[in-house]
Amino acid sequence: MTVTKNKRKIFNLNTDVWIISKGRDSQFDLSTIESGKHTDAVKEYQISDIAHYLLNPNPIEVEKRLIGCEIHYPQRTTTKIIDNVKRIFPRRFRNLWKGHAIPPEVLISRCKIKIPPLKDKDLESHLNTIYESLRSYDAVSKRLPQLDPYKIAHIIGICEDIGGNFSYLKLQGSIEDKLKYVNNYISKNVGVLLRKACIVEGLFEMRSFDFSAYDSGRTRRLITYQKNGKLRCCVLNSNNKVEYALDEAKLIKYMLLLEQSLQADANLKNAFDLCIKNQARPFKLFFNRQLEVDYSKSPFPKIYRDILKANDIDSNQRNFIRPSLNYMQIGISFNYIPQSDSAEDKMMTLISVLHDLRALEVLRKNLPRVYDEISKYVSVSEAGKFYLLDSIEGFNHDE
C-alpha cells in the first residue's frame, strides 16, 4: 500500500468518541455467569458500541462487487494400467503421471460502470435501465447460457473489494442455482458473510458497523477473570448475563491501544467523527507492528521537532534519538472513504503511530530533558506506556 501524505483542516464535530475505560477491580459475582471455583482476580471495563462490535465473535455481512466466477469441471483420472506402471518407479517419479487435469474456466466481467446515488431518482432509474440492457453484452453474461450444468463439478464466485482486491465467494444451491445467481448479480454488489469483525489477528472489518447509530452514552460491561489459571473475558448484556465470550484476551489490548490513539490523535478522532456524521464510510482497522516508516532517514516527527527546538539540542545529541524511534512502534491504520457525489471510491488511510516509552531508555541518561518532555505526552493503560509519535494521512495509490 502506498499512501500519499495529505494535510487538511480538522473540523470539530463535537462527537464523544471512545472505546474502552480503564480496568478496575470488581466485586462482580461470577457464580451468576459460570459455575466452579475462581480466583479473586476479577476486573471490569466499560466498553462503547464500537468496542462491542470489534470484540463480538458473531458473523457479520459486508457488500462486495461480484465480478465473475470460476467454473470447475470433473477431473479425469489415470487409467488402471498407468497406475500399475507408476508403482514400478520410485515415489519421486510417480508424480510425472498426473492424468489430464482440466483447469477451471475463469470468467471475469469487464463492465466497470458504477452509477452513484442521484438526487434525481427518475434519472437514476433511467440510467439503471440502460445499464441492465448493457449487461447482456458482457462476456460473462454471454458465456453463462452456453454452459452445461451437468458437465460442471462446482462454481466459485469472484468478488472485487474496494481498492481492487479479489476474494472468493462460496455459492449455495445446485449448479443451476449458482449459474442463475452469477447471471443475475454479475457486476452488482452482493452480501458476503464473514466469520466475525476480526478477520485475522490485528485486522478488523469496519463496514458492517453502523456508525450513524453510535451512541456515546450506551455502555456494556466487559468482565475478565481467572479460571484454572487462564484468563477469561466476556461481555454482559443489560441483565448481567453473558452476551458473548471473547475468543482471545489480547483483543482487549487492541481496544486499549485504540482508545489511547483516539485520545491522542485528533486526526483519527476526526475520521471516526466523519463516519458518525455520515460524511465518510469506514472500511478497515489494522494494528500493525511492522511499519514501513524509517525515522532514521526521514525528518523528525513534529513532537520531536518542537522539543528539540525548545531545548536547543545540537545535531550530535540528536543522534541518540533517531535509532530509538524505529523500535517498539504500533501503527493503528484506519481506512475510510470520504462521502462524495463521484462514482469513484477514493480511499483514505490514516495511521496513528504509537511509540512505547521503553524504547527511549537511552535518552533517560543521555538526554533527560527530552525524555522528560516526551513523558508528558505518555498515556498509561494495561496495554503499556505509549505516546503519539506521528499521525500520517493520505490517499491510497494501489492501482
Summary of the structure (lengths in Angstrom):
residues: 399
radius of gyration: 27.2
end to end distance: 9.5
largest distance: 85.3
contacts: 1093
relative contact order: 0.17
helix: 31%
strand: 29%
